[in-house]
Amino acid sequence: MVRFSVVVPVHRIQGYLRECLESTLSQGFTDLELIVVDDCSPDASAAIAAEYVRRDPRVQLVRLDARAGAGGARNAGAARACGEFLLFLDGDDVLLPGALAAVDRALRERDLDVLVFDHERVDWWESVRGSGDRFDGDPLAVTCAAWNRVFRRTFWSGHSLSFSSGVEPYEDVVPVQLASLLAGARLGLLDRACVRWRRRRGGSSASRPGREHFAVLARYEALFAEVAVRSAHSARVRCAHPFRPAERLPTTAAAAAVAHLLAVLNDPHRIRPADRAEFFRRAARLCGQGGGVFSGSYTAFRARGLVEARVRAARETLARRKKKLRAQVMKLSYRTDRHRALDPHLAVYGAYWNRGLSCNPLAVYEKARELAPHVRGVWVVSSGNRHKVPPGVPYVIEGSRRYWEVMARATYLVNNSSFPGGFVKRPGQVYLQTHHGTPLKKMGLDQRRYPAATHGISFQKVLDHTDQWDFSLSSNPHSTEVWERVYPSAYEALELGYPRNDVYFGASSEDVTRIRKELGVEDGRTVLLYAPTHRDYQKGFLPRLDLPRFVRALGPDVTVLVRAHYFYGARAGLEEHPRLLDVTAHPRVEELCLAADALVTDYSSLMFDYACLDRPIITYAPDWQAYRLARGTYFDLLSGTPGDTPGAVATSEEELSFLFQAQAWDTARTTGLRAAFRARFCPYDDGNAAERVVRRLFLAGGQARS
């Protein structure tokens, strides 16, 4: 018996079906069958499914003789299923990477009959947003759909659950809500998005207003009737799965119905304005008018809604005014503080838009405490990242009164990005821009040629910020040349190396052993660090690499550390595997580099830092052409030219696995490429960059531009 039976009904879905099927078959969790049910689709949907049947033995195609609607097609698929659990996926949905492994893990942790998971929503503009569901409340209040949960197949069939047949919408209300009621304590919630649900432009009933949406009323009427019948039956008959406590269930179901019906009523894409009064009256009869939202007339309901909307608007206006008033007070205080004398012993540090202590500013801060203890360092962090500040380190919250005070009075400013909130640099203040990487992708003014990746950047603001710099730190001549052109201003280039890379030259073998032990890496392992960068044209962490399959192909002696870009949050959301470690939340990427025997990356600037270690760098670039067209690059990373390519190159998962299986990732040729790359991009890195910066900035009379 397979673990999961994934049932996909198809009708007029040819434009989306391939993506749906690929997302299922490419899951790292492979113990599944995929049942595609052709609901008499007049387009090429069945032919597409037939292609996958020939290609993958896990796929089967069921053809219906007459149109049955999505519910009837799901029923036909469930009848053919052999899996332990049923998952019903729409033909235009996507099963997100790692979803099945996460669901399987949750099912093994608890003995469940039904597991409800979170989802994402995407529209025809490919804009992705969260579901808005809460996973800390009533499971019945979660979006009522067949595709955001799995059912134990014996539970499904044992309770004679089925979808409504016919082409009307809301065919899943009765079995979905009834299953939740029947499951009781064996119902679980998984607070992780596993499916991306698509809202199509005019292509589905969900996006077309009309009277077909009245079908939801009939579905809930049928649900209440079924609940009553089953409750009465449980009271008379001692059965294997008693329906209890009977007195609570109708109330719970009714509350869920009220929320669902209210959502349908208020959705402009479903109920037309002319039909809303009738829908309201029928919903009131169905749910009862006992003081709930459907009490009174529709006119009264609309009036209450208008009053509530006005109250919300008034509160929002008041909140905006308070925020504006606070900002004005802060600006006035800041203006006053700017007339006070600068503190010659105060330095303000920031990194990665106030995410915490890291990168070059942290290395400068730590060295300054050693060599220039008379300079007091204060960090700027956002309120959401204050927990990342170690005990004893002074900090201020961005936008606070204390923030504006230190920004007005500090003599030294050190950042690898920018300071927030309209900071105005004073005469006498010294601003060191450390940057946070060597540029492979186009930066600054060069981004004007790639508008799709700029996301509304104001290049005038970029120049205004650049004009504040007194010093621009550089780790190699390439960076110096690029910064001068793309950030044109009168600052002085400091070609002193990157302080954050000093650790690579002073770490001992004992340090590496300690770090690996803290990460949970067993002795004797070969450790790879996989660190892909952000794509401007991609939302979320979606690596073009099946990581569990990759780590299995590497063999039992290899552990892979996975570091997602910080844009994607604190976790990569990996499938569980004993030799696959998610280290996205690790506070020091330098420690991860020290722990790794080799780096696998695509276009991340981490490759330039890792070159300091003189260890193998493998470039995995399956979308190089798309990346170059979308963002632009300064040289051809895949050319194989010494100085451009840091080592072995792979453009597909198969090539990448072969590199390691054939021991082609570390050869005489790749060593030569790495040496040339290191000579070009690490000429100033020698373990003493932080000291040079501190002496230049704090001890050699570092001065602002005149």
C-alpha positions in Angstrom: 0.0 0.0 0.0 1.3 3.4 -0.9 1.3 6.2 1.6 -0.6 8.9 -0.3 -3.2 8.7 -3.1 -3.3 12.1 -4.8 -6.6 12.6 -6.7 -6.8 15.3 -9.4 -10.1 16.0 -11.2 -9.5 17.8 -14.5 -11.9 19.7 -16.7 -10.7 22.6 -19.0 -7.4 22.9 -17.1 -4.8 22.3 -19.8 -2.9 25.5 -19.2 -2.1 24.6 -15.6 -2.2 20.8 -15.4 1.5 20.2 -16.2 2.6 22.4 -13.3 0.2 20.6 -10.9 1.4 17.1 -11.9 5.0 18.1 -11.9 4.7 19.6 -8.4 3.3 16.2 -7.2 5.7 13.9 -9.0 8.8 16.0 -8.1 8.2 15.7 -4.4 11.1 14.3 -2.5 8.6 12.0 -0.8 7.9 9.4 -3.5 5.6 6.9 -1.8 2.5 8.0 -3.7 0.1 7.3 -6.5 -1.3 10.1 -8.7 -4.9 9.5 -10.0 -6.0 12.0 -12.7 -9.7 11.9 -13.4 -10.8 13.2 -16.8 -14.2 14.8 -16.2 -15.0 14.7 -19.9 -12.7 17.6 -20.5 -13.0 19.0 -24.0 -9.5 20.3 -24.1 -6.1 18.6 -24.0 -6.2 17.9 -20.3 -6.6 14.1 -20.8 -3.9 14.0 -23.4 -1.5 15.7 -21.0 -2.4 13.3 -18.2 -1.8 10.4 -20.7 1.7 11.6 -21.3 2.5 11.4 -17.6 0.9 7.9 -17.4 3.4 6.7 -20.1 6.3 8.5 -18.3 5.7 7.6 -14.7 4.2 4.3 -13.4 2.8 6.1 -10.3 0.3 8.0 -12.5 -3.0 6.6 -13.7 -5.8 8.1 -15.7 -9.5 7.5 -15.1 -11.9 8.6 -17.8 -15.5 9.3 -16.9 -18.3 8.5 -19.4 -20.3 11.6 -18.5 -19.6 14.9 -16.8 -19.8 14.5 -13.0 -18.4 17.8 -11.8 -15.3 18.1 -9.5 -17.1 16.3 -6.7 -18.1 13.3 -8.8 -14.6 13.1 -10.3 -13.1 13.1 -6.9 -15.4 10.3 -5.8 -14.3 8.3 -8.9 -10.7 8.9 -8.0 -11.2 7.9 -4.4 -12.8 4.7 -5.4 -9.7 3.7 -7.4 -7.3 4.8 -4.6 -5.1 2.3 -2.8 -3.2 4.7 -0.6 -3.3 4.9 3.2 -4.3 8.6 2.9 -6.3 10.6 0.4 -5.3 14.0 -0.8 -7.6 15.9 -3.3 -5.8 18.4 -5.4 -7.3 20.7 -8.0 -5.8 20.6 -11.5 -4.6 24.3 -11.2 -3.2 23.9 -7.7 0.5 23.3 -6.9 1.8 21.0 -4.2 4.6 23.1 -2.6 8.1 21.6 -2.3 8.5 19.4 0.7 4.7 19.3 1.3 4.2 15.5 1.4 7.2 14.9 3.6 5.9 17.5 6.1 2.4 16.0 6.0 3.9 12.5 6.4 6.0 13.6 9.4 2.9 15.2 11.1 0.9 12.0 10.5 3.6 9.9 12.1 3.9 12.1 15.1 0.2 11.7 15.9 -2.3 9.0 15.0 -4.7 11.1 12.9 -7.7 10.5 10.6 -7.7 14.0 9.2 -4.9 16.5 8.9 -5.6 20.1 7.9 -2.7 22.1 6.6 -2.2 25.8 5.6 -2.1 27.1 2.0 -1.0 30.0 -0.1 -3.1 31.9 -2.7 -1.9 33.1 -6.1 -3.8 35.2 -8.6 -3.4 35.6 -12.4 -0.7 38.2 -11.8 1.3 35.5 -10.0 1.0 37.5 -6.7 1.4 35.1 -3.8 -0.2 35.8 -0.4 -1.0 33.8 2.7 -4.3 32.1 3.4 -5.2 34.2 6.4 -6.3 31.1 8.2 -5.6 30.7 11.9 -4.1 27.4 13.1 -4.6 28.1 16.8 -8.4 28.0 16.9 -11.3 25.9 15.7 -10.3 23.6 12.8 -13.8 24.1 11.3 -13.0 27.8 10.9 -10.1 27.0 8.5 -10.9 27.4 4.8 -13.5 24.8 3.9 -11.9 23.0 0.9 -11.0 19.5 -0.2 -7.4 20.5 -1.2 -6.1 21.7 2.2 -6.3 18.4 4.1 -5.6 14.7 3.9 -8.0 11.9 5.0 -7.2 8.4 6.1 -8.8 6.3 3.4 -10.3 3.7 5.7 -11.8 6.6 7.7 -13.2 8.2 4.5 -14.8 5.0 3.2 -15.8 3.7 6.7 -18.0 6.8 7.2 -19.3 6.7 3.7 -18.0 10.2 2.9 -18.4 11.5 -0.6 -18.6 14.7 -2.5 -21.7 16.1 -4.1 -21.9 15.3 -7.8 -22.9 17.8 -10.4 -21.2 21.0 -11.8 -22.3 23.3 -9.0 -19.7 24.8 -6.7 -19.2 24.0 -3.0 -19.3 20.3 -3.6 -16.8 19.7 -0.8 -18.7 21.4 2.1 -20.5 18.4 3.4 -17.7 15.8 3.4 -15.0 18.2 4.5 -16.9 19.7 7.4 -18.5 16.3 8.3 -15.1 14.6 8.4 -13.8 17.3 10.7 -16.7 16.7 13.1 -16.3 12.9 12.9 -12.6 12.9 13.4 -12.8 14.6 16.8 -9.6 14.1 18.7 -8.0 12.4 15.7 -8.1 15.7 13.7 -4.8 17.6 13.5 -3.6 20.9 12.2 -0.3 21.6 10.4 0.7 25.3 10.4 2.6 25.0 7.2 1.6 26.0 3.6 1.5 22.8 1.5 -0.6 23.8 -1.4 -0.7 26.9 -3.6 -4.4 27.5 -4.6 -4.9 29.5 -7.8 -7.6 32.1 -8.3 -8.1 32.3 -12.0 -9.3 35.3 -14.0 -12.8 34.4 -15.1 -11.8 30.8 -15.4 -13.6 29.3 -12.4 -16.9 29.8 -10.5 -14.9 31.3 -7.6 -14.2 34.3 -9.7 -17.6 34.7 -11.4 -20.5 36.3 -9.5 -23.8 34.7 -10.0 -26.7 32.7 -8.5 -24.7 29.5 -8.6 -23.1 30.6 -5.4 -26.5 30.0 -3.7 -25.5 26.4 -3.8 -23.5 26.9 -0.6 -26.8 27.3 1.3 -28.0 23.9 0.1 -24.7 22.3 1.0 -24.9 23.6 4.6 -28.5 22.5 4.8 -27.5 19.0 3.7 -24.6 19.1 6.3 -26.9 20.0 9.1 -29.3 17.3 8.1 -26.5 14.7 8.0 -25.2 15.8 11.4 -28.6 15.4 12.9 -29.0 11.9 11.4 -25.6 10.7 12.5 -26.0 12.2 15.9 -29.3 10.4 16.4 -27.8 7.2 15.0 -24.8 7.4 17.5 -27.2 7.8 20.3 -29.1 4.6 19.4 -26.2 2.4 18.1 -22.9 1.6 19.7 -20.6 2.0 16.7 -16.8 1.9 16.2 -16.6 5.7 15.7 -19.4 7.3 17.8 -20.5 10.7 16.7 -20.1 12.6 20.0 -20.5 14.8 21.9 -23.7 15.1 19.9 -25.0 18.2 21.6 -21.9 20.3 20.7 -21.4 19.4 17.1 -24.3 21.1 15.5 -23.3 24.4 17.3 -19.8 24.1 16.0 -20.9 23.3 12.5 -23.3 26.2 12.6 -20.6 28.6 13.6 -18.4 27.5 10.7 -21.4 27.8 8.4 -22.1 31.4 9.5 -18.4 32.3 8.9 -18.4 30.7 5.5 -21.8 32.1 4.4 -20.8 35.6 5.5 -17.5 35.3 3.5 -19.5 34.3 0.4 -22.0 37.1 0.9 -19.3 39.8 1.3 -17.2 38.6 -1.6 -17.9 40.8 -4.6 -16.7 38.0 -6.9 -19.6 35.7 -5.8 -22.9 37.3 -4.8 -24.2 40.1 -7.0 -25.5 43.2 -5.2 -29.0 42.5 -6.5 -29.0 39.0 -5.0 -27.5 39.8 -1.6 -30.8 40.5 0.2 -32.2 37.2 -0.8 -29.0 35.3 0.0 -29.0 37.0 3.5 -32.7 36.0 4.2 -32.0 32.3 3.2 -28.8 32.2 5.3 -30.8 33.6 8.2 -33.4 30.9 7.9 -30.7 28.3 7.7 -28.6 29.5 10.6 -31.3 31.0 12.8 -31.6 34.6 13.8 -30.8 34.3 17.5 -28.7 37.4 17.9 -26.1 36.4 15.3 -24.8 38.2 12.3 -27.8 37.1 10.3 -30.3 38.6 12.7 -32.8 41.2 11.6 -33.2 42.4 8.0 -30.6 42.8 5.3 -31.0 46.5 5.5 -30.1 46.4 9.2 -27.2 44.1 8.4 -25.9 46.6 5.9 -26.3 49.4 8.3 -24.4 47.5 11.0 -21.7 46.9 8.4 -21.5 50.5 7.5 -21.2 51.5 11.2 -18.5 48.9 11.8 -16.7 50.1 8.7 -16.8 53.7 9.9 -15.6 52.7 13.3 -12.7 50.8 11.8 -11.9 53.7 9.5 -12.0 56.1 12.5 -9.7 53.9 14.5 -7.3 53.6 11.5 -7.4 57.3 11.0 -6.7 57.9 14.7 -3.8 55.4 14.6 -2.4 57.2 11.5 -2.7 60.6 13.2 -1.0 59.3 16.3 1.8 57.8 14.2 2.1 61.1 12.3 2.1 63.1 15.5 4.8 60.9 17.0 6.9 61.2 13.8 6.6 65.0 14.0 7.6 65.0 17.7 10.6 62.8 16.8 11.6 65.0 14.0 11.4 68.1 16.2 13.5 66.4 18.9 16.0 65.2 16.2 16.3 68.7 14.8 17.0 70.0 18.3 19.5 67.2 19.0 21.4 68.1 15.8 22.3 71.4 17.3 24.0 69.7 20.2 27.7 68.9 20.0 28.7 65.6 18.5 30.0 63.0 20.8 33.5 62.2 19.7 33.4 58.8 21.3 30.1 57.5 20.0 29.7 55.2 17.0 26.4 53.8 15.6 26.4 50.5 13.8 23.7 48.8 11.6 23.6 45.8 9.3 21.1 44.3 6.8 18.4 46.9 7.4 18.4 46.5 11.2 18.2 42.7 11.3 20.8 42.4 14.1 24.6 42.2 14.6 26.4 40.7 11.7 28.7 41.1 8.7 31.4 43.7 8.3 29.9 46.1 10.8 30.1 43.4 13.5 33.7 42.6 12.8 34.6 46.3 13.0 32.6 46.7 16.2 34.4 43.8 17.8 37.9 45.0 16.8 37.1 48.5 17.9 36.3 47.3 21.4 39.8 45.8 21.4 41.8 48.6 19.7 39.7 51.7 20.4 37.9 51.1 23.6 37.3 54.8 24.1 34.7 54.6 21.2 31.3 53.4 22.5 29.4 51.4 19.9 25.6 51.3 19.8 23.6 49.1 17.4 20.4 50.0 15.5 17.9 47.1 15.4 14.3 46.8 14.5 11.8 46.0 17.3 11.3 42.5 15.8 15.0 41.7 16.0 15.8 43.0 19.4 16.0 39.4 20.7 19.1 38.8 18.5 21.2 41.4 20.4 23.5 39.6 22.8 23.4 40.6 26.5 25.6 43.5 27.3 25.6 45.0 23.8 24.1 48.5 23.7 21.4 49.0 21.1 18.5 51.3 20.2 15.2 50.5 18.4 14.9 52.1 15.0 12.5 55.1 15.1 12.6 55.4 18.9 13.5 58.6 20.7 16.9 57.1 21.7 17.5 56.2 18.1 17.2 59.8 16.8 19.3 61.0 19.7 22.3 58.8 18.9 21.9 59.4 15.2 22.1 63.1 15.8 25.1 63.0 18.1 27.3 60.1 17.0 30.5 61.0 15.3 30.9 57.6 13.5 28.4 55.8 11.5 29.0 52.2 10.2 26.6 50.3 8.1 26.5 47.7 5.3 23.1 48.9 4.0 21.4 52.1 5.2 20.1 53.8 8.3 16.3 54.1 8.5 13.8 56.9 8.8 15.1 60.0 7.1 18.5 60.3 8.8 20.3 63.5 7.8 24.1 63.4 8.1 25.6 66.3 10.0 28.9 68.1 9.3 31.6 66.3 11.3 29.9 62.9 11.2 31.9 60.2 9.5 30.0 57.5 7.6 31.7 54.2 6.6 29.7 52.1 4.1 31.1 48.6 4.4 28.8 47.0 1.8 27.9 43.3 2.2 29.3 41.5 -0.7 31.3 41.5 -4.0 29.0 42.4 -6.9 28.3 39.7 -9.4 24.8 41.0 -10.2 24.2 44.5 -11.4 24.0 47.1 -8.6 23.1 50.7 -8.0 22.6 52.8 -11.1 23.3 49.8 -13.3 20.0 48.4 -12.2 18.2 51.0 -14.3 18.6 48.7 -17.3 16.8 45.9 -15.5 13.5 47.5 -14.3 11.8 44.2 -13.7 14.2 43.6 -10.8 14.2 47.1 -9.2 10.7 46.8 -7.6 10.2 50.6 -7.5 13.7 51.6 -6.4 14.1 55.4 -6.3 17.5 56.0 -7.8 17.5 59.6 -6.6 17.3 58.2 -3.1 20.1 55.8 -3.9 22.3 58.8 -4.9 21.2 60.8 -1.9 22.3 58.0 0.3 25.6 57.6 -1.5 26.3 61.3 -1.0 26.3 60.7 2.8 29.3 58.3 2.6 32.8 59.4 3.5 34.3 56.0 3.0 33.4 53.0 0.9 35.0 49.7 1.9 36.2 47.4 -0.8 37.5 43.8 -0.8 39.0 43.8 -4.3 39.7 46.0 -7.3 36.6 44.7 -9.1 34.4 46.1 -6.3 36.1 49.4 -6.2 35.6 49.9 -10.0 31.9 48.9 -9.8 31.1 51.0 -6.7 32.7 54.1 -8.2 30.5 53.8 -11.3 27.2 52.7 -9.8 27.4 54.8 -6.6 29.0 58.0 -8.0 30.0 60.5 -5.3 33.0 62.0 -3.6 33.6 59.3 -0.9 37.1 57.7 -0.5 37.5 54.1 -1.4 39.1 52.0 1.3 40.7 49.0 -0.3 41.4 47.3 3.0 39.5 43.9 2.6 36.4 42.7 4.3 36.6 42.5 8.1 34.0 39.7 8.2 36.5 37.5 6.4 39.2 37.8 9.0 37.8 34.8 10.9 38.8 32.5 8.0 42.5 33.2 8.6 42.5 32.8 12.3 40.3 29.7 12.8 41.9 26.5 14.0 41.0 22.9 13.4 39.6 22.8 16.9 37.3 25.7 16.0 36.0 23.7 13.0 35.5 20.6 15.1 33.6 22.6 17.7 31.3 24.3 15.1 30.5 21.0 13.5 29.6 19.5 16.8 27.4 22.4 17.7 25.6 21.9 14.3 25.1 18.2 15.0 27.4 16.9 12.3 28.9 13.5 13.0 32.7 13.0 13.0 34.2 11.8 9.7 31.5 13.4 7.5 32.2 15.4 4.3 30.2 18.6 4.8 28.7 20.6 1.9 27.2 24.1 2.4 24.4 24.7 -0.1 23.7 28.5 -0.1 21.6 29.7 -3.0 20.8 33.4 -3.3 17.6 35.4 -3.8 15.9 35.7 -7.2 14.1 38.9 -8.0 11.7 37.0 -10.2 10.9 34.2 -7.6 8.8 34.4 -4.4 9.8 32.2 -1.5 12.6 29.7 -1.1 12.1 27.3 -4.0 15.5 25.7 -4.7 15.9 24.2 -8.1 17.3 21.1 -6.5 15.5 18.1 -4.9 17.6 18.2 -1.7 16.6 14.9 -0.2 17.3 13.1 -3.5 20.6 15.0 -3.9 21.8 14.0 -0.4 20.8 10.4 -1.0 22.8 10.4 -4.2 25.9 11.7 -2.4 26.0 8.7 -0.2 26.0 8.1 3.6 29.2 10.0 4.4 28.0 13.4 3.2 26.0 15.9 5.2 24.5 19.0 3.5 23.9 22.3 5.3 21.2 24.4 3.7 21.3 28.1 4.1 18.4 30.0 2.5 18.7 33.7 1.8 17.7 36.0 4.7 14.8 37.4 2.6 13.0 34.1 3.2 12.9 34.2 7.0 14.5 31.9 9.6 13.8 28.5 8.0 14.2 27.0 4.6 11.3 24.5 5.2 13.2 21.4 4.3 12.0 17.9 4.2 13.3 15.8 7.1 16.5 13.9 6.4 19.2 12.9 8.9 22.0 14.2 6.6 20.2 17.4 5.6 20.4 20.3 8.1 18.6 23.6 7.8 21.0 26.2 9.1 19.2 29.3 7.8 18.6 30.6 11.3 22.3 30.2 12.3 23.5 33.7 13.4 27.0 33.5 11.8 27.4 32.4 8.2 31.2 32.5 8.7 30.9 29.6 11.1 28.9 27.6 8.5 31.7 28.3 5.9 34.3 27.1 8.3 32.3 23.9 8.9 32.0 23.1 5.2 34.5 21.2 3.1 33.0 22.7 0.0 30.4 25.3 -1.0 27.6 24.7 -3.5 26.0 28.0 -4.6 24.6 29.8 -7.6 25.0 33.5 -7.7 25.5 34.3 -4.0 28.3 36.7 -3.0 29.2 34.2 -0.4 31.4 32.5 -3.0 33.8 35.5 -2.9 34.2 35.2 0.9 34.4 31.4 0.8 37.3 31.7 -1.6 39.4 33.0 1.3 39.4 29.4 2.7 40.8 28.0 -0.5 38.3 25.1 -0.5 36.3 23.8 -3.5 33.4 26.0 -4.8 30.8 24.4 -7.0 28.6 26.6 -9.1 25.1 25.2 -9.5 23.3 27.5 -12.0 20.3 25.8 -13.7 18.7 29.2 -14.5 21.8 31.2 -15.4 20.3 32.7 -18.6 17.1 33.8 -16.8 19.1 35.3 -14.0 21.3 37.3 -16.3 18.4 38.6 -18.3 16.4 39.5 -15.2 19.1 41.1 -13.0 22.2 41.4 -15.2 25.8 40.3 -14.2 29.3 41.8 -14.5 31.0 38.7 -15.8 30.2 35.2 -17.1 30.3 32.9 -14.0 30.0 29.8 -16.2 32.5 30.7 -18.9 35.4 28.6 -17.4 37.7 31.6 -17.8 40.3 31.8 -15.0 39.2 34.6 -12.7 35.5 34.3 -13.7 34.7 30.8 -12.7 35.6 29.6 -9.2 35.5 25.8 -9.9 33.3 23.0 -11.1 30.0 24.0 -12.8 26.7 22.2 -13.1 23.5 23.4 -14.8 21.2 20.5 -13.8 20.6 18.3 -10.8 21.9 15.3 -12.7 25.2 17.2 -13.5 25.6 18.3 -9.9 25.1 14.8 -8.5 27.5 13.4 -11.2 30.2 15.9 -10.2 30.3 14.3 -6.7 29.8 10.7 -7.7 32.7 11.0 -10.2 34.9 13.0 -7.9 35.0 15.8 -10.4 34.2 18.5 -7.9 37.8 18.8 -6.7 40.4 18.3 -9.4 43.6 19.9 -10.6 41.6 22.0 -13.0 39.1 23.2 -10.4 42.0 24.0 -8.1 43.6 26.2 -10.8 40.3 28.0 -11.4 39.9 28.6 -7.7 43.4 30.0 -7.4 42.7 32.5 -10.2 39.3 33.4 -8.7 40.9 33.9 -5.2 43.7 36.1 -6.6 41.2 38.3 -8.4 38.6 38.7 -5.6 40.5 38.2 -2.3 43.7 40.2 -2.7 43.2 42.3 0.4 41.8 39.6 2.7 44.5 38.3 5.0 43.0 38.2 8.5 43.8 41.8 9.4 41.1 43.8 7.5 39.2 44.8 10.7 42.3 46.1 12.3 43.2 48.2 9.2 39.6 49.6 9.2 39.6 50.4 12.9 42.9 52.2 12.7 41.9 54.2 9.6 38.5 55.2 11.0 39.0 55.6 14.7 42.8 55.9 15.3 44.2 57.8 12.3 41.8 60.7 12.5 39.2 59.5 10.1 37.5 62.6 9.0 34.3 63.5 7.0 34.6 64.9 3.6 34.9 68.6 3.5 
